[in-house]
Amino acid sequence: MYDILIVDDDLFALALLEEQLKSYGDFFTPVYASNGREAIEILGQEDIALLVTDLIMPGEISGWDLIDYIENFHPHIPVVVITGCTDREKIETLRKRVRHILLKPIKVRQLVKIVTNILNEDITSGSLKGISVGAFLQLLEIDGRTCLLEVGNSPKNKGLLYINRGRLYDAEYGELREQEAARRIIAMDNVRFQIKALPKVEIRRRIKSDLMSIIMEAMQLKDDEAAGVQAADMEPSQNDIVIDPDADSDLDETEESLLPPDNSDELVLEAEAEQMETEDAAVSPARQIEQDRNDMNITTLENMFISLRCIKGYKNAALMNFSGEILISDATEADSELENIGPVFNDLLRSAEEAADKVGLESCLELVLRTRGGVVVMCCSGADSPVHFHLIALLDKDGNQALTKMQLAKLVPMIMKELE
């Protein structure tokens, strides 16, 4: 049973589709959304096999934006468009990006036929198990195969590998993307492969390393994790008896058992811990953000920003503290001026926060500035955050503002968790 997502702002049309599609429930289950934002939330929570969407919808995320989102973050999901648009130029451009276009008014039986044909074509292309991921990828490389490879050892633990003419182009595994995702997938054991057709959209090559290098990294990852488990198993527990053969003692075993336990070291450690807790309670906000900068996992946060690079028109982004100091930055251009202009835009967001609070609108959570040459999107961690920080992203004039705002909003709780 496969879930398909149907998106339309016409609630009457959705209700009609829901009623008419009930008789086709043996093959797929429809999931419904009335706007683009709701659709994106569902895509993040459900395993959607196919998307059916209208183009013109109210709100900040139209059908066009939804197609952009699919291309950037779920390119394995085929898209069927339902539209009343009669502009031939737009329709021809759209045909290159989606699997099928249906002009309104539509017939439900026609929609069902298209959906079932696409699902049959993509999902039943073949499956295989009993071979390692690395070995199977090498076979695909030799064969020059083009496909979408689903790899998993359970319904909740699976990833996607995008193969084009035998080369590994991209990968997805949970929140991970690109090479890190590929390493994790290749390191999996006892997997089943599902071979699917690549979607109609062009797949960007985001993995530049050769396949053998990634396989070697995956094997090293597996060895490191296995060594970590083994080391943990070897650590003595509180009930284990550790004998130091070099220790000098005139007491026999009976006399030693009568002595009270020596817990002086534990008392010292407890006193030091209490002192550290007292010092932490008095830490100023300025010192706290500096501590957070030193303690946070820089690599993890940098990887978070990589997800923004998929957005149309993205140029650069940064994580800043309340005073405008840039803690982490990401740029597609080496000569980015974000270090210089970031604090200036940061002051604008601070001013907007203070102004909103003064007039009773509570804290300003985001701010968008549109110029002739581009778009600036900013958001903050919120008044309830233990450490106040700002995020800023710069786009060119054609950049996808709606998706940028959503992705920055998703980064906020992830960064808060990393700073805790």
Secondary structure, DSSP 4 states (H G I P E B T S, - for coil): -EEEEEE-S-HHHHHHHHHHGGGGTTTEEEEEESSHHHHHHHHHHS-EEEEEEES--SSS--HHHHHHHHHHH-TTS-EEEEE----HHHHHHHHTTSSEEEESS--HHHHHHHHHHHHHHHHTS-EEESS-HHHHHHHHHHHT--EEEEEEEETTEEEEEEEETTEEEEEEETTEEHHHHHHHHHT--S-EEEEEPPPSSPPP----S-HHHHHHHHHHHHHHHHHHHHHHHHS--TT-----TT------HHHHHHSPP--HHHHHHHHHHHHHHHHHHT--HHHHHHHHHHHS-HHHHHHHHHGGGGSTTEEEEEEEETT--EEEEEESSTT--HHHHHHHHHHHHHHHHHHHHHTTS----EEEEE-SSEEEEEEE--TT-SS-EEEEEEEETT--HHHHHHHHHHHHHHHHHHH-
